[in-house]
Amino acid sequence: MQVSRDIVVASIQVDLDDEVLARFREELLRRVQETGSRGVILDVSGLETLDSDEFAALRRIMTMISIMGAQAVLAGLRPGVVSALMEAGADTDGLRAAINLDAAFAVLELEPETGPAVAEEAGPAKDADAEPDAPDHES
């Protein structure tokens, strides 16, 4: 696991089973806590297969990450994996996914922390043709 731009990148390159998933979950959650990262990318581009139970386990890990205060994105799902998951009826509601690592970083960098909340605090937009700010002389 690496940390880049305040985001943990966790690549899964081995076949998943209960033991691997449990170890991965514990290490990842510990890393999120230790680093205070605001986001996590679960890179599954190395997986050729992913059954619905393994996918559900990854979704639970993503929920745990959210409960810890970070955002999670699943990156690199292969077309065959996506097709198989859809055929199996996997729950994809609310899933945040990206086609690759670059796209996943882009998704996480658009979080409200640096987006709309900052714009709202800045106040209303000024008209470019308007007069410069003048002091209010109302009594």
trRosetta pair geometry for C-beta under 8 A, 3 or more apart (Angstrom, degrees):
i j d omega theta_ij theta_ji phi_ij phi_ji
1 8 5.8 -2 -179 -171 113 100
1 9 6.8 165 -157 79 62 51
1 10 4.8 -12 -110 -99 100 77
1 11 7.8 -177 -93 18 52 67
1 27 6.8 174 -12 139 138 109
1 28 6.7 167 -94 -102 150 68
1 31 5.3 -44 115 -116 154 172
2 8 7.4 153 83 -154 38 53
2 9 5.0 -11 63 55 88 102
3 6 7.2 8 179 -118 101 18
3 7 6.9 157 -155 74 62 34
3 8 5.5 -32 -97 -95 76 60
3 9 7.4 174 -93 12 24 76
3 31 7.6 -164 -62 173 106 109
3 35 5.3 -168 -100 -140 150 156
3 37 6.1 -137 -131 -84 110 125
4 7 6.0 -32 73 62 64 86
4 9 6.0 6 22 -11 107 121
4 105 7.9 -48 103 -105 111 124
5 105 6.7 68 60 -147 149 113
5 109 7.4 -32 152 -81 140 107
6 35 7.9 168 -148 150 56 110
6 37 5.6 158 172 -137 60 68
6 38 5.3 26 140 18 114 99
6 39 7.1 78 114 28 79 88
7 37 5.9 113 -116 -168 23 118
7 38 7.0 -53 -82 64 69 73
7 39 4.2 -22 -118 78 96 102
7 40 6.8 179 -168 -83 75 24
7 41 6.1 48 158 -12 118 99
7 105 6.7 178 52 -116 164 78
7 108 5.6 91 -104 118 138 161
8 28 7.0 136 134 -153 146 80
8 31 5.5 115 -126 123 144 119
8 32 6.0 -92 -6 -82 150 72
8 35 6.5 143 -68 55 105 149
8 37 4.7 169 -25 47 92 174
8 39 7.3 -165 28 101 67 52
8 40 4.7 -12 64 -114 101 79
8 41 7.2 -168 93 28 54 65
8 70 7.8 20 19 177 110 160
9 40 7.9 169 -82 -160 27 53
9 41 4.9 -8 -115 61 69 110
9 43 6.2 28 -176 -19 88 122
9 101 7.0 28 -135 -137 130 116
10 24 7.3 114 173 -170 130 99
10 28 5.3 3 -93 -108 160 113
10 31 7.7 147 -77 64 114 150
10 40 6.4 2 5 -172 112 101
10 41 7.0 172 29 84 66 56
10 42 5.6 -21 73 -111 102 58
10 43 6.7 179 86 21 44 81
11 43 4.2 -29 -104 74 71 119
11 45 7.6 -45 -141 39 98 89
11 46 6.4 70 174 0 101 127
12 16 7.0 8 179 -69 134 105
12 24 6.8 21 -100 -131 106 151
12 42 6.9 11 -10 -176 113 86
12 43 6.8 175 18 85 67 61
12 44 5.3 -4 54 -106 112 68
12 46 6.4 -159 97 59 53 108
12 47 6.1 6 105 -46 105 113
13 46 3.8 -30 -117 120 67 165
13 47 7.7 -142 -123 -55 26 65
14 20 6.2 -136 96 -143 117 147
14 46 7.8 10 -24 119 33 127
15 20 7.5 142 99 13 53 167
15 47 7.7 116 -104 -128 45 88
15 49 7.6 14 -123 61 92 101
16 20 5.3 -144 -139 84 52 127
16 21 5.6 56 -166 -58 105 97
16 47 7.4 0 -17 -117 105 131
16 50 7.3 48 20 -122 132 75
16 54 4.6 112 88 -137 142 128
16 57 7.5 174 167 69 139 139
17 20 5.1 89 45 13 68 104
17 21 7.0 -137 91 -5 29 93
18 21 5.8 -60 -146 40 27 110
18 22 6.2 27 158 -21 65 108
19 22 5.8 -54 -146 35 28 110
19 23 6.4 24 158 -14 64 108
20 23 6.0 -59 -148 40 28 108
20 24 6.0 30 154 -20 65 111
21 24 5.6 -55 -142 39 29 114
21 25 6.1 34 157 -24 65 106
21 54 7.1 -152 -75 -136 134 76
21 57 4.9 -14 -161 152 150 146
21 58 7.9 -105 -133 -63 112 64
21 61 7.8 -133 -170 -49 92 129
22 25 5.8 -52 -146 33 28 113
22 26 6.5 24 157 -15 62 107
23 26 6.0 -56 -147 37 29 108
23 27 6.2 24 158 -14 65 111
24 27 6.1 -62 -146 41 26 107
24 28 6.0 23 159 -18 65 114
24 61 7.5 -28 113 -110 101 155
25 28 6.0 -62 -144 39 23 109
25 29 6.2 17 163 -14 63 111
25 57 7.9 -97 -61 170 125 98
25 61 5.1 -129 -111 -106 93 110
25 64 7.2 59 -161 51 104 159
26 29 6.2 -58 -143 39 25 105
26 30 6.2 25 158 -18 62 111
27 30 5.9 -59 -149 39 27 112
27 31 6.2 28 154 -21 64 109
28 31 5.6 -56 -148 35 30 112
28 32 6.5 32 154 -20 65 103
28 40 6.9 74 -176 -149 112 143
28 61 6.7 43 77 -171 147 122
28 65 7.5 -52 140 -81 115 108
29 32 5.7 -48 -148 32 34 113
29 33 6.5 32 154 -16 64 105
29 61 7.9 -126 -53 -152 98 85
29 64 6.1 -50 -94 137 121 126
29 65 7.3 -133 -99 -83 75 67
29 68 6.7 174 -147 -54 85 152
30 33 5.8 -58 -152 38 31 110
30 34 6.1 28 154 -18 68 110
31 34 5.8 -54 -140 39 30 110
31 35 6.0 8 167 -1 66 114
31 37 7.6 8 133 4 82 130
32 35 6.6 -69 -140 48 21 95
32 36 7.9 86 167 -83 52 10
32 37 5.5 -91 -135 47 64 103
32 40 6.2 -43 -90 -66 116 125
32 65 6.1 -168 -91 -131 164 84
32 68 5.5 78 123 117 135 153
32 70 5.4 -117 -155 1 123 150
33 36 7.6 16 -176 -67 26 50
33 68 6.7 -98 -72 -157 79 133
37 40 6.6 98 110 -66 132 74
37 70 5.6 36 100 -115 80 139
38 69 7.9 -67 -128 131 57 85
38 70 5.7 166 -177 -126 23 80
38 71 6.8 11 150 17 70 91
38 108 7.5 136 106 -180 93 110
38 111 7.1 -150 148 50 122 164
38 113 6.7 -37 -167 -13 149 166
39 70 5.6 177 -86 -176 21 96
39 71 4.7 -22 -111 63 83 87
39 72 7.2 163 -162 -82 65 33
39 73 7.1 8 -175 2 111 101
39 108 3.9 65 -142 -149 167 136
39 111 7.3 -155 -68 -36 121 142
40 62 7.9 -161 81 -120 120 66
40 65 5.0 -95 27 -150 141 149
40 70 5.5 75 -15 130 96 132
40 71 7.3 -172 26 90 69 43
40 72 4.7 -16 68 -108 101 79
40 73 7.4 175 90 26 55 63
41 72 7.7 162 -88 -156 24 57
41 73 5.3 -21 -112 68 70 96
41 75 5.2 3 -172 -1 103 130
41 98 7.8 -46 -136 41 107 128
41 101 6.5 83 157 -132 156 74
41 104 4.4 91 -125 143 122 142
41 105 7.1 -36 -61 -62 144 63
41 108 7.2 -96 -62 -27 95 141
42 58 6.3 144 155 -163 161 111
42 61 7.3 105 -86 100 145 126
42 62 6.9 -86 -9 -78 140 97
42 72 6.4 28 -14 -174 106 104
42 73 7.2 -169 25 90 74 44
42 74 5.0 -26 68 -111 108 62
42 75 6.7 160 76 21 50 75
43 46 7.4 58 130 1 92 93
43 75 5.1 -28 -103 74 63 106
43 76 5.3 49 -160 11 68 139
43 101 6.2 -2 -101 -82 122 97
43 104 7.7 -126 -82 10 81 165
44 47 4.7 -31 180 18 88 121
44 50 6.7 25 176 -71 139 146
44 58 7.4 -3 -68 -126 139 158
44 74 6.4 -5 6 -170 120 91
44 75 7.0 153 23 75 71 49
44 76 5.3 178 64 81 56 100
44 77 6.0 24 79 -81 118 61
44 81 7.7 -152 128 136 122 170
45 75 6.9 -32 -39 121 99 80
45 76 2.9 -80 -61 -177 87 139
45 77 7.9 -84 -86 -39 55 17
45 78 7.3 109 -143 -54 53 85
45 100 7.2 41 -79 -124 138 69
45 101 8.0 -67 -19 -38 139 90
46 76 7.7 25 -7 136 53 144
47 50 5.2 59 139 -56 139 103
47 78 7.3 -145 87 1 70 112
47 81 6.7 72 107 -92 101 150
48 78 6.8 -4 -131 22 42 159
48 80 7.6 1 -175 76 67 130
48 81 7.5 -173 168 -61 26 107
49 81 6.7 170 -134 -100 26 93
49 84 7.5 -21 -143 62 74 167
50 54 5.2 -127 -162 91 71 124
50 55 5.4 93 148 -63 107 91
50 58 7.8 -15 -164 -6 128 142
50 77 7.6 -81 31 -132 149 92
50 81 4.9 45 30 -152 106 119
50 84 7.6 145 64 80 68 124
50 85 6.8 -10 94 -65 101 112
51 54 5.1 92 54 13 71 103
51 55 6.9 -131 101 -6 35 93
51 84 7.7 -74 -110 138 48 124
51 88 7.3 144 -166 -101 66 173
52 55 5.4 -52 -142 39 33 116
52 56 6.2 39 155 -23 65 103
52 85 6.4 137 -90 -133 74 69
52 88 4.3 -142 -55 132 126 140
52 89 7.2 18 -117 66 147 67
52 90 4.8 -154 -125 -85 92 94
53 56 5.6 -50 -147 34 31 112
53 57 6.6 34 151 -20 62 103
54 57 5.6 -51 -151 33 34 114
54 58 6.6 35 149 -18 64 102
55 58 5.7 -53 -152 35 34 112
55 59 6.5 37 148 -21 65 103
55 85 5.6 108 -77 -122 166 121
55 90 5.1 -15 102 -140 151 139
56 59 5.5 -50 -149 34 35 115
56 60 6.6 38 150 -21 65 100
56 90 7.3 -143 -57 -142 80 92
56 91 7.2 66 -103 36 87 105
57 60 5.6 -49 -151 32 34 112
57 61 6.7 37 149 -19 63 102
58 61 5.5 -50 -151 34 36 114
58 62 6.5 40 149 -21 65 102
58 74 6.8 77 148 -105 128 125
59 62 5.5 -51 -150 34 34 115
59 63 6.6 37 149 -20 64 101
59 91 6.9 52 -116 82 174 102
59 95 7.2 -69 -111 -99 104 98
60 63 5.5 -50 -151 34 35 114
60 64 6.5 39 149 -21 65 102
61 64 5.5 -50 -150 33 35 115
61 65 6.5 40 149 -22 64 101
61 72 7.6 165 116 -145 77 164
62 65 5.6 -48 -151 31 34 116
62 66 6.7 36 150 -19 63 103
62 72 4.0 -159 -142 93 83 148
62 74 6.9 -54 -79 -50 140 98
62 95 8.0 58 100 -131 169 70
62 96 7.7 177 -169 41 137 94
63 66 5.6 -53 -152 35 35 113
63 67 6.5 38 150 -21 66 103
64 67 5.6 -51 -150 33 34 113
64 68 6.6 32 150 -18 64 105
65 68 5.7 -59 -155 36 32 111
65 70 5.1 -67 172 75 89 102
65 71 7.5 28 129 145 111 7
65 72 4.3 93 79 -53 145 123
66 69 7.7 86 -180 -45 33 10
66 70 7.0 -105 -91 72 32 52
66 71 6.8 41 -101 -111 79 41
66 72 6.3 -89 -49 6 83 104
71 96 7.2 -26 174 68 98 168
71 108 5.9 167 86 -123 123 88
71 111 6.0 -165 -6 -96 156 132
72 96 6.6 140 94 61 58 120
73 96 4.7 -80 -108 122 70 106
73 97 6.6 143 -170 -110 76 22
73 98 5.4 26 166 -4 126 110
73 104 4.5 164 108 -148 136 95
73 107 5.2 123 -101 83 151 139
73 108 6.1 -115 -10 -52 133 99
74 77 6.5 37 137 -41 110 108
74 95 6.5 -33 24 -177 127 103
74 96 6.9 135 15 87 76 59
74 97 4.6 -30 70 -107 93 82
74 98 7.5 167 83 23 46 66
75 97 7.0 159 -83 -163 39 62
75 98 4.7 -17 -106 68 87 95
75 99 7.4 2 -153 80 75 18
75 100 6.1 50 -177 -178 108 14
75 101 5.6 95 152 -81 155 47
75 103 7.0 157 -128 71 108 91
75 104 4.0 -54 -77 -54 132 139
76 98 7.9 12 -26 89 53 74
76 99 7.4 65 -83 161 36 34
76 100 6.0 66 -81 -114 77 48
76 101 7.2 13 -51 -45 110 70
77 81 5.2 -129 -170 86 84 122
77 82 5.2 97 137 -61 122 94
77 85 8.0 -48 -163 6 136 144
77 97 6.4 -20 3 -162 125 132
78 81 4.5 91 59 6 83 107
78 82 7.0 -151 92 -8 42 86
79 82 5.6 -55 -147 35 32 112
79 83 6.3 32 156 -19 66 106
80 83 5.7 -52 -146 36 32 112
80 84 6.3 30 156 -17 65 107
81 84 5.9 -57 -148 38 29 109
81 85 6.3 29 155 -19 65 108
82 85 5.9 -57 -148 37 28 110
82 86 6.4 25 156 -17 64 108
83 86 5.9 -59 -149 38 28 108
83 87 6.3 28 155 -18 65 109
84 87 5.7 -55 -146 38 31 112
84 88 6.2 24 156 -15 65 110
85 88 5.8 -62 -147 42 29 108
85 90 4.0 -37 -178 14 90 144
85 92 7.4 96 135 -61 122 114
86 89 7.7 47 179 -69 32 24
86 90 6.7 -68 -74 35 30 95
86 92 7.7 -19 -92 -19 77 139
92 95 4.6 -60 -167 2 69 134
96 107 6.5 148 178 162 110 145
98 101 7.8 106 104 -97 127 11
98 103 3.8 178 -175 108 113 102
98 104 3.8 -170 51 -70 148 67
98 106 7.5 145 -131 51 141 91
98 107 5.4 -136 -68 -13 126 134
99 103 5.0 60 42 25 79 158
100 103 5.3 94 53 14 67 102
100 104 7.0 -123 105 -8 35 93
101 104 5.4 -56 -146 36 33 114
101 105 6.4 35 157 -19 67 101
102 105 5.9 -52 -152 34 31 110
102 106 6.5 32 149 -19 63 106
103 106 5.4 -53 -150 35 35 116
103 107 6.5 41 150 -23 66 100
104 107 5.6 -47 -150 30 34 113
104 108 6.6 25 155 -10 64 106
105 108 5.9 -62 -149 43 32 106
105 109 6.0 28 156 -19 68 112
106 109 5.8 -58 -140 39 28 109
106 110 6.6 27 159 -21 62 108
107 110 6.2 -67 -159 32 27 108
108 111 6.1 -10 -173 -31 48 110
109 114 7.3 -35 -179 54 63 136
110 114 8.0 -109 -139 70 21 96
110 115 5.9 48 -178 -68 59 135
111 114 6.7 70 72 25 73 82
111 115 6.6 -166 102 -2 29 114
112 115 5.0 -80 -119 54 36 104
112 116 5.6 -43 -132 45 86 90
112 117 5.0 78 167 -16 94 109
113 117 7.0 -16 -117 40 17 133
114 118 6.2 0 -162 -14 37 137
115 118 6.8 157 86 24 13 99
115 119 7.2 -33 155 -3 48 109
116 119 5.4 -60 -147 39 40 113
116 120 6.2 42 158 -24 73 103
117 120 5.8 -51 -150 32 31 112
117 121 6.7 28 153 -17 62 106
118 121 5.9 -58 -153 35 33 110
118 122 6.7 40 149 -31 64 104
119 122 5.6 -50 -153 22 35 118
126 130 6.1 -115 177 46 88 133
127 130 3.9 98 72 -26 101 109
131 134 6.4 -9 125 -21 122 112
